[in-house]
Amino acid sequence: MLLAIFMLLVGAALGQRFTVLVLVPAILVTLGVAIGVGIVRAQGPGTIVLVTVAAIACLQIGYLLGLGIRQLIQGRASRLRSASFADSSHARRPAH
């Protein structure tokens, strides 16, 4: 459970900063860490596979959540910018 929450947060952080190509090395690192932890804890192969798949899925879901957050922030910022430019155009009217 803790690994799933951690991977959601890591995925969200990656989604806010990077493109989708960052998922390839992130998945490889997650794969190695999850398998290594499973071996060290002497878990069975089925458990290791299940934990690894869950960790990778949580990483990808977190990435999608991070993308959504980034889009919300960028959309809000662009609306604020366009509203401020629209207001400034009314302040400079040609003199008659």
C-alpha positions as a Markdown table, in Angstrom:
| # | Residue | x | y | z |
|---|---|---|---|---|
| 1 | Met | 0.0 | 0.0 | 0.0 |
| 2 | Leu | 2.8 | 2.4 | 0.9 |
| 3 | Leu | 4.6 | 1.6 | -2.4 |
| 4 | Ala | 1.4 | 2.3 | -4.3 |
| 5 | Ile | 1.0 | 5.7 | -2.7 |
| 6 | Phe | 4.6 | 6.5 | -3.2 |
| 7 | Met | 4.5 | 5.6 | -6.9 |
| 8 | Leu | 1.3 | 7.7 | -7.4 |
| 9 | Leu | 3.2 | 10.7 | -6.0 |
| 10 | Val | 6.3 | 10.0 | -8.1 |
| 11 | Gly | 4.1 | 9.6 | -11.2 |
| 12 | Ala | 2.3 | 12.9 | -10.4 |
| 13 | Ala | 5.6 | 14.7 | -10.0 |
| 14 | Leu | 6.9 | 13.3 | -13.3 |
| 15 | Gly | 3.7 | 14.2 | -15.1 |
| 16 | Gln | 3.9 | 17.8 | -14.0 |
| 17 | Arg | 7.5 | 18.2 | -15.3 |
| 18 | Phe | 8.3 | 15.8 | -18.1 |
| 19 | Thr | 6.9 | 14.3 | -21.3 |
| 20 | Val | 5.7 | 10.8 | -21.6 |
| 21 | Leu | 9.1 | 9.5 | -22.6 |
| 22 | Val | 10.2 | 9.8 | -18.9 |
| 23 | Leu | 8.0 | 6.9 | -18.1 |
| 24 | Val | 10.3 | 4.4 | -19.9 |
| 25 | Pro | 13.3 | 4.8 | -17.5 |
| 26 | Ala | 10.9 | 5.3 | -14.5 |
| 27 | Ile | 9.2 | 2.0 | -15.3 |
| 28 | Leu | 12.6 | 0.3 | -15.6 |
| 29 | Val | 13.7 | 1.7 | -12.3 |
| 30 | Thr | 10.4 | 0.7 | -10.7 |
| 31 | Leu | 10.8 | -2.8 | -12.1 |
| 32 | Gly | 14.3 | -3.2 | -10.7 |
| 33 | Val | 13.4 | -1.9 | -7.3 |
| 34 | Ala | 10.2 | -3.9 | -6.9 |
| 35 | Ile | 11.9 | -7.1 | -8.0 |
| 36 | Gly | 14.9 | -6.4 | -5.8 |
| 37 | Val | 12.7 | -5.7 | -2.7 |
| 38 | Gly | 10.7 | -8.8 | -3.4 |
| 39 | Ile | 13.8 | -11.0 | -3.5 |
| 40 | Val | 15.3 | -9.4 | -0.4 |
| 41 | Arg | 12.0 | -10.0 | 1.5 |
| 42 | Ala | 12.0 | -13.6 | 0.2 |
| 43 | Gln | 8.6 | -13.3 | -1.4 |
| 44 | Gly | 7.2 | -15.8 | -3.9 |
| 45 | Pro | 7.4 | -15.1 | -7.6 |
| 46 | Gly | 3.6 | -14.5 | -7.8 |
| 47 | Thr | 3.8 | -11.9 | -5.1 |
| 48 | Ile | 6.7 | -10.2 | -6.7 |
| 49 | Val | 4.9 | -10.0 | -10.1 |
| 50 | Leu | 1.8 | -8.7 | -8.5 |
| 51 | Val | 3.6 | -6.0 | -6.5 |
| 52 | Thr | 5.7 | -5.0 | -9.6 |
| 53 | Val | 2.6 | -4.7 | -11.8 |
| 54 | Ala | 0.7 | -2.7 | -9.2 |
| 55 | Ala | 3.7 | -0.3 | -8.7 |
| 56 | Ile | 4.0 | 0.3 | -12.5 |
| 57 | Ala | 0.3 | 0.8 | -12.8 |
| 58 | Cys | 0.3 | 3.3 | -9.9 |
| 59 | Leu | 3.2 | 5.1 | -11.5 |
| 60 | Gln | 1.3 | 5.5 | -14.8 |
| 61 | Ile | -1.9 | 6.6 | -13.0 |
| 62 | Gly | 0.0 | 9.1 | -11.0 |
| 63 | Tyr | 1.6 | 10.4 | -14.3 |
| 64 | Leu | -1.9 | 10.9 | -15.8 |
| 65 | Leu | -3.0 | 12.8 | -12.6 |
| 66 | Gly | 0.1 | 15.0 | -12.8 |
| 67 | Leu | -0.7 | 15.8 | -16.5 |
| 68 | Gly | -4.2 | 16.7 | -15.5 |
| 69 | Ile | -2.9 | 19.0 | -12.7 |
| 70 | Arg | -0.5 | 20.6 | -15.2 |
| 71 | Gln | -3.2 | 21.2 | -17.7 |
| 72 | Leu | -5.5 | 22.8 | -15.1 |
| 73 | Ile | -2.7 | 25.1 | -13.9 |
| 74 | Gln | -1.7 | 26.1 | -17.4 |
| 75 | Gly | -5.3 | 26.7 | -18.5 |
| 76 | Arg | -5.9 | 28.9 | -15.5 |
| 77 | Ala | -2.7 | 30.8 | -16.1 |
| 78 | Ser | -3.5 | 31.4 | -19.8 |
| 79 | Arg | -7.0 | 32.6 | -18.9 |
| 80 | Leu | -5.6 | 35.0 | -16.4 |
| 81 | Arg | -3.0 | 36.3 | -18.9 |
| 82 | Ser | -5.5 | 36.7 | -21.7 |
| 83 | Ala | -7.9 | 38.6 | -19.3 |
| 84 | Ser | -5.1 | 40.9 | -18.2 |
| 85 | Phe | -4.2 | 41.7 | -21.9 |
| 86 | Ala | -7.8 | 42.3 | -22.7 |
| 87 | Asp | -8.2 | 44.8 | -19.9 |
| 88 | Ser | -5.0 | 46.6 | -20.8 |
| 89 | Ser | -6.2 | 47.2 | -24.4 |
| 90 | His | -9.1 | 49.3 | -23.1 |
| 91 | Ala | -6.7 | 51.5 | -21.1 |
| 92 | Arg | -5.0 | 52.7 | -24.3 |
| 93 | Arg | -7.5 | 54.3 | -26.5 |
| 94 | Pro | -6.5 | 56.6 | -29.3 |
| 95 | Ala | -6.8 | 60.3 | -28.5 |
| 96 | His | -9.4 | 62.2 | -30.5 |
